[in-house]
Amino acid sequence: MPSYIDPEGFEPGQLQRKGFGLKDQIRDDLTRDYYSKIVEQIIASDYEHHDKGISFHLAKSFGFCYGVDRAVDMAYETHKRFPDRKIYLTAEIIHNPRVSENLEKMGVEFLTDYQKVQREDVVLLPAFGATMGQIERLREKGCLLVDTTCGSVLSVWKRVEGYAEDGFTSVIHGKYYHEETQATSSRVLGYPKGTYLVVLNMDETRYVCDYIRHGGDREAFLKKFSKGVSAGFNPDEDLKKVGVANQTTMLMSESLAIAAEIKKAMIDRYGQPHVDAHFRNFDTICSATEDRQVAMLELTKKPLDIMMVVGGFNSSNTANLSAIASKAATAYHISDVSDLISNSQIRHKPAGKFDPIVTDNWLPAGPLQIGITSGASTPNQVLGGVIERILSFR
């Protein structure tokens, strides 16, 4: 550990999980970067706005959730508290390009080389959390770590750690490449016999369930899930006792269905009287994710011509809102105002696809009913800008 002594009394490798009491000092900055007057007006008008022949219907739950608010607040407080120190981020603090851009303008840098970190530096851990390996490496550097991990994510960690401690494999409904799922699975490995398996969807879950019921080709199983299992995973042994958890931003209905499917497989294999010895499940669905998905389902009951879903293209919770919307109306998932290229062209990411496309003739003439919402990591200012941009086309 370097001999550097922090002049403000922070311990080497300290993990700071609270803000620095500077909310009043950052209020104007947050208003400047994230507030939207038109969004506030729409909320005050029972979530509707009528202008230039367009009726906007705003979902009753949208935008920044508590965990995102807290993470952004802590980042701004950290910048205010340490104006002369180098501040790094291990990854995007949340999945939104506008927020990342704002932090970069403040001088916050993405950490690409851990060798660069000095004892006097400050490192922000994102709302998704960080892996145990990342945290250990940074604590060895002796720098101050400001941990913005969302409370809902911490609840999932508690569950998978409990599974690992009791000898249950954690089956995680999520994306193996997502920062949150990587952080969650790393918690399992803190236990000597901790094992995990990541399933993306119901198709993968049914494959796992078939193996639970009947066994199968071990090598084929490991090849299929090569990027989403713990080292040394043995499906013949490690699927005998499983506990289900989920990436907090996944589709609520699918997470519940996956848990039910795995429980049914365990009952078929071991019998109803013995299921508790082989299967565990706790509701780890984020309440904010659930609220936004329920609000989207309510919005789809309206007779809408277009559904606008605003949020980062790499935002899992926004992508799931888009998936719900696309089943009810023509839906466009856009990341920012710039994706509204003109009144005839829009850049958007179709539901279930990885890459955005450009679509022509997206905004019909005449009266329109447009449903609109934004993901949990999307600032109101971005949402408001989208509404104003659409109106400008008329």
C-alpha positions in Angstrom: 0.0 0.0 0.0 1.4 3.5 -0.9 2.6 5.6 2.0 0.3 8.5 0.9 -1.9 9.8 3.8 -5.2 11.3 2.8 -5.3 14.9 4.0 -9.1 14.6 4.5 -8.9 11.5 6.7 -10.2 8.8 4.3 -8.9 5.3 5.0 -6.9 3.5 2.3 -9.4 1.6 0.1 -12.4 3.1 1.9 -15.8 2.1 0.4 -18.1 5.2 0.6 -21.7 4.1 0.2 -23.3 7.5 1.2 -23.2 10.9 -0.4 -21.2 13.8 1.0 -24.0 16.0 2.3 -23.8 18.3 -0.7 -27.3 18.0 -2.1 -28.1 21.7 -1.8 -24.8 22.6 -3.6 -25.5 20.4 -6.6 -29.3 21.2 -7.0 -28.8 23.8 -9.6 -26.4 21.6 -11.6 -29.0 18.7 -11.6 -31.8 21.1 -12.7 -29.6 22.4 -15.5 -28.8 18.9 -16.8 -31.9 16.9 -16.2 -35.1 19.0 -15.6 -37.8 19.4 -18.2 -40.5 22.1 -18.0 -42.8 20.4 -20.5 -42.6 17.1 -18.8 -43.6 18.7 -15.5 -46.5 20.4 -17.3 -47.7 17.1 -18.8 -47.6 15.4 -15.4 -49.7 18.3 -14.0 -52.2 17.8 -16.9 -53.0 14.2 -15.9 -50.2 12.9 -18.1 -51.5 14.2 -21.4 -50.5 17.0 -23.8 -52.5 18.1 -26.8 -50.9 20.4 -29.4 -50.7 20.8 -33.2 -53.0 17.9 -33.8 -50.9 15.5 -31.7 -52.1 14.0 -28.4 -49.2 12.7 -26.2 -50.1 10.1 -23.5 -47.3 9.8 -20.9 -47.0 6.6 -18.9 -47.8 7.1 -15.2 -44.4 5.7 -14.2 -41.4 6.6 -16.2 -37.8 8.0 -16.1 -35.3 8.1 -13.3 -35.9 5.6 -10.5 -34.7 6.1 -7.0 -31.6 4.1 -7.6 -30.6 6.1 -10.6 -31.4 9.4 -8.9 -29.1 8.3 -6.0 -26.3 7.2 -8.3 -26.4 10.5 -10.3 -26.6 12.6 -7.1 -23.6 10.8 -5.6 -21.5 11.3 -8.8 -22.3 15.0 -8.8 -21.6 15.3 -5.0 -18.3 13.5 -5.6 -17.3 16.0 -8.2 -18.2 18.8 -6.0 -16.4 17.3 -3.0 -13.2 16.6 -4.8 -12.7 19.3 -7.5 -8.9 18.8 -7.6 -8.8 15.0 -7.6 -8.9 12.6 -10.6 -12.3 10.9 -10.7 -12.8 7.6 -12.6 -15.8 5.4 -13.4 -15.4 1.7 -13.8 -18.3 1.7 -16.4 -21.2 3.8 -17.3 -22.8 4.8 -14.0 -26.2 4.1 -15.7 -27.0 3.2 -19.3 -27.8 6.6 -20.7 -25.6 8.5 -23.2 -26.7 12.0 -22.0 -25.7 11.2 -18.4 -22.3 9.8 -19.6 -21.8 12.9 -21.6 -22.5 15.2 -18.7 -20.1 13.3 -16.4 -17.4 13.4 -19.1 -17.9 17.2 -19.4 -17.3 17.4 -15.6 -13.9 15.6 -16.1 -15.0 12.1 -14.9 -13.0 9.5 -16.9 -13.8 5.9 -17.7 -11.2 3.6 -16.1 -9.5 1.6 -18.8 -6.2 0.9 -17.2 -6.1 0.1 -13.5 -2.4 0.7 -13.4 -3.2 4.5 -13.8 -5.1 4.6 -10.4 -3.2 6.5 -7.7 -3.9 6.5 -3.9 -5.3 10.0 -4.1 -7.8 9.3 -6.8 -11.5 8.6 -6.5 -13.3 5.8 -8.3 -17.1 5.7 -8.8 -18.7 2.2 -8.9 -21.9 2.3 -11.1 -25.5 1.7 -10.1 -25.2 -1.8 -11.5 -22.4 -2.6 -9.1 -18.9 -3.9 -9.8 -17.4 -7.4 -9.6 -15.6 -8.6 -6.6 -12.4 -8.7 -8.6 -12.7 -5.1 -9.7 -13.4 -4.0 -6.1 -10.5 -6.0 -4.7 -8.0 -4.6 -7.3 -9.1 -1.0 -6.5 -9.0 -1.4 -2.8 -5.4 -2.7 -3.1 -4.6 0.6 -4.9 -5.7 2.4 -1.7 -8.0 4.9 -3.5 -11.4 6.1 -2.3 -14.3 4.1 -3.8 -17.7 5.8 -4.0 -20.2 3.0 -4.3 -23.5 4.0 -6.1 -24.8 0.4 -6.3 -28.6 0.3 -6.3 -30.3 -1.1 -3.3 -32.3 -3.5 -5.5 -29.1 -4.9 -6.8 -27.8 -5.4 -3.3 -30.9 -7.4 -2.5 -30.2 -9.7 -5.3 -26.6 -10.1 -4.1 -27.9 -11.1 -0.7 -30.0 -13.8 -2.2 -27.4 -15.4 -4.4 -24.9 -15.3 -1.5 -27.5 -17.1 0.6 -27.9 -19.7 -2.1 -24.1 -20.2 -2.4 -23.7 -20.6 1.3 -26.4 -23.3 1.4 -25.0 -25.2 -1.5 -27.6 -24.1 -4.1 -26.6 -23.1 -7.7 -27.8 -19.6 -8.6 -29.7 -19.6 -11.8 -29.7 -15.9 -12.9 -32.2 -14.6 -15.4 -30.1 -12.0 -17.2 -27.6 -11.2 -19.8 -24.2 -12.7 -19.2 -22.5 -9.7 -20.6 -24.4 -7.1 -18.6 -22.4 -5.4 -15.8 -25.1 -6.2 -13.2 -25.2 -9.9 -14.0 -21.4 -10.0 -14.0 -21.3 -8.3 -10.6 -24.1 -10.6 -9.2 -22.4 -13.8 -10.4 -19.1 -12.7 -8.9 -20.7 -12.6 -5.4 -21.4 -16.4 -5.8 -17.7 -17.1 -6.3 -16.9 -15.7 -2.9 -18.0 -19.0 -1.5 -15.9 -22.2 -1.8 -18.6 -24.2 -3.6 -20.5 -21.3 -5.2 -21.8 -22.0 -8.7 -24.0 -20.1 -11.1 -25.8 -20.4 -14.5 -27.1 -17.4 -16.5 -30.2 -18.0 -18.6 -31.4 -15.3 -21.1 -34.9 -16.3 -21.9 -37.5 -19.0 -21.7 -36.0 -21.1 -24.5 -32.7 -21.4 -22.6 -34.7 -22.1 -19.4 -36.6 -25.0 -21.1 -33.3 -26.5 -22.2 -32.1 -26.4 -18.6 -35.3 -27.9 -17.4 -35.1 -30.8 -19.8 -31.6 -31.5 -18.4 -33.0 -31.4 -14.9 -35.7 -33.9 -15.8 -33.8 -36.3 -18.0 -30.1 -35.5 -17.9 -28.3 -35.1 -21.3 -25.1 -34.3 -23.1 -22.9 -32.6 -20.6 -20.5 -31.2 -23.1 -23.3 -29.9 -25.3 -24.8 -28.2 -22.2 -21.5 -26.5 -21.3 -20.9 -25.4 -24.9 -24.3 -23.8 -25.0 -23.8 -21.9 -21.8 -20.0 -21.4 -22.1 -20.2 -17.7 -21.4 -22.8 -17.9 -18.6 -21.6 -20.6 -16.1 -19.1 -20.6 -13.3 -15.7 -22.4 -13.9 -15.9 -26.1 -13.5 -19.7 -26.2 -13.7 -21.1 -29.7 -13.8 -24.8 -29.8 -14.8 -25.1 -33.4 -13.6 -24.4 -32.3 -10.1 -24.9 -28.5 -10.0 -28.5 -28.6 -11.2 -29.7 -30.8 -8.3 -30.3 -27.8 -6.1 -30.9 -24.4 -7.6 -32.1 -20.9 -6.4 -33.5 -18.5 -8.9 -32.5 -14.8 -9.1 -32.6 -12.1 -11.8 -31.0 -9.1 -13.3 -33.2 -6.4 -11.9 -34.0 -4.8 -15.2 -35.3 -7.9 -17.0 -38.9 -8.4 -18.1 -40.9 -9.0 -14.9 -43.4 -11.5 -16.4 -40.6 -13.5 -18.0 -38.6 -13.7 -14.7 -41.7 -15.0 -12.9 -42.4 -17.5 -15.7 -38.8 -18.8 -15.6 -38.9 -19.4 -11.9 -42.2 -21.3 -12.3 -40.8 -23.4 -15.1 -37.7 -24.4 -13.1 -39.8 -25.2 -10.1 -42.1 -27.5 -12.2 -39.0 -29.3 -13.5 -37.8 -29.9 -10.0 -41.2 -31.3 -9.0 -41.2 -33.6 -12.0 -37.7 -34.8 -11.1 -37.9 -35.1 -7.3 -41.6 -34.9 -6.4 -43.7 -32.2 -4.8 -42.9 -33.3 -1.2 -39.2 -32.8 -1.8 -39.2 -29.7 -4.0 -38.1 -27.3 -1.1 -34.9 -29.3 -0.8 -34.1 -28.7 -4.4 -35.6 -25.3 -5.4 -35.6 -21.8 -4.0 -36.9 -18.5 -5.3 -37.3 -15.0 -3.9 -38.9 -12.1 -5.6 -35.9 -10.0 -6.6 -37.6 -8.0 -9.3 -36.9 -4.3 -8.9 -40.0 -2.4 -7.9 -39.2 0.5 -10.2 -38.7 -1.8 -13.2 -42.0 -3.5 -12.3 -43.8 -0.1 -12.0 -42.6 1.1 -15.4 -43.6 -2.2 -17.1 -47.1 -2.1 -15.5 -47.5 1.5 -16.6 -46.5 0.6 -20.1 -49.1 -2.2 -20.1 -51.7 0.3 -19.0 -50.6 2.7 -21.8 -51.0 0.0 -24.4 -54.8 -0.2 -23.6 -55.2 3.2 -25.2 -55.9 3.5 -29.0 -52.5 4.7 -30.0 -50.9 5.3 -33.4 -47.3 5.4 -32.3 -45.4 4.4 -29.1 -42.2 6.2 -28.3 -39.8 4.6 -25.9 -36.9 6.8 -24.9 -33.7 5.5 -23.4 -30.1 4.2 -24.1 -29.9 1.5 -26.7 -27.9 -0.6 -24.2 -30.4 -0.1 -21.4 -32.0 -3.4 -20.5 -35.0 -1.9 -18.8 -35.8 0.4 -21.7 -35.5 -2.5 -24.2 -38.1 -4.4 -22.2 -40.4 -1.4 -22.3 -40.0 -1.4 -26.1 -40.8 -5.1 -26.2 -44.1 -4.5 -24.4 -44.9 -1.5 -26.5 -44.2 -3.3 -29.8 -47.0 -5.8 -29.2 -49.6 -3.0 -29.1 -48.6 -0.4 -31.6 -45.9 0.8 -34.0 -43.1 1.3 -31.5 -39.8 3.3 -31.8 -37.1 2.9 -29.2 -34.8 5.9 -29.5 -31.9 6.9 -27.3 -32.0 10.7 -27.6 -33.4 13.7 -29.5 -30.8 13.3 -32.3 -32.5 10.0 -33.3 -35.4 12.1 -34.6 -33.6 12.9 -37.8 -36.5 14.6 -39.5 -40.3 14.3 -39.9 -39.7 11.5 -42.4 -36.7 9.6 -40.9 -36.1 8.1 -37.4 -33.2 6.1 -36.0 -34.4 3.5 -33.6 -33.7 0.0 -32.3 -36.4 -2.5 -33.1 -37.6 -4.7 -30.2 -35.4 -7.8 -29.8 -32.6 -6.5 -32.1 -29.1 -5.4 -31.2 -28.5 -2.7 -33.7 -30.4 0.5 -34.6 -31.9 1.1 -38.0 -33.3 4.1 -39.9 -36.9 4.0 -40.9 -38.6 6.3 -43.4 -42.0 7.9 -43.3 -42.4 7.3 -39.6 -44.6 10.3 -38.6 -47.9 10.2 -40.4 -49.8 13.4 -41.3 -53.0 14.3 -39.6 -54.2 13.8 -36.0 -52.0 11.4 -34.0 -52.3 9.6 -30.7 -48.7 9.0 -29.4 -47.9 7.1 -26.2 -44.6 7.9 -24.7 -42.4 6.7 -21.9 -38.7 6.6 -20.9 -36.5 4.0 -19.2 -35.4 4.2 -15.6 -32.0 5.7 -16.6 -33.4 8.4 -18.9 -33.4 12.1 -17.8 -36.7 14.0 -18.0 -34.8 16.6 -20.1 -34.2 14.0 -22.8 -37.9 12.9 -22.8 -39.0 16.5 -22.9 -36.7 17.2 -25.8 -38.2 14.3 -27.8 -41.7 15.7 -27.3 -40.6 19.2 -28.3 -38.8 17.9 -31.4 -41.9 15.9 -32.6 -44.0 19.0 -32.2 -41.5 21.1 -34.2 -42.1 18.8 -37.2 -45.7 20.2 -37.3 
